[in-house]
């Protein structure tokens, strides 16, 4: 057993994992500790990691197969399973996805089988007056569910809502937070709207959480739109209340992983070139939401 130390945040999600070097293979006992911490805290922070793409990919694969991003225009040139998230421009082309996480969301919730989790590694961090910019906020959808009234839990039990990629980015565009090109006919065919439970059950722990994303979800099965739409808005707002939220202040060589069922996240885009941001992201395949 390693000297691994788990330090929980003061929020309902988040913990720092200390005394570990992710560049070396993890023995089974150490990995079991990390898996348990991941289940308990939903967001794990590993500071001061010096990783190659191959090492980050190997770590990610301990948790499951890797999921490639839906529109993989910004894959790492040597590792298509790794997405570059960056505001850096070389020539006339962005090297990475610049608008990632601009509104509260759960990664790829608009696909039939959303990913279990995401892993993000900080290579360059924007700074101002010696302070990091570009925080990421994580909010507990499990805590938000726990605080629902029993009547609301009963009302939503077994009901479903429709998630839409186009809906998500139409909302971001309306807020001035996305300039992505419209889907091609081929991409639209590959990314149709999909239904998921309003209340989702975590595959590993059985914990229940709210699985509703603001601006992405339309309708609730069995309810009239006049009842469903304000309820969806309330559920989405409830998930991201400050009391459920952990704010991560990035440092270079931080590696974070989060659970896409139990949390939503938001990237604070309070920086601009010449302040540079570069992240590597890998994504863990999930199971069909239940």
Order of alpha helices (4+ residues) and beta strands (2+ residues): beta-beta-alpha-beta-alpha-beta-beta-beta-beta-beta-beta-beta-beta-alpha-alpha-beta-alpha-alpha-beta-beta-beta-beta-alpha-beta-beta-beta-beta
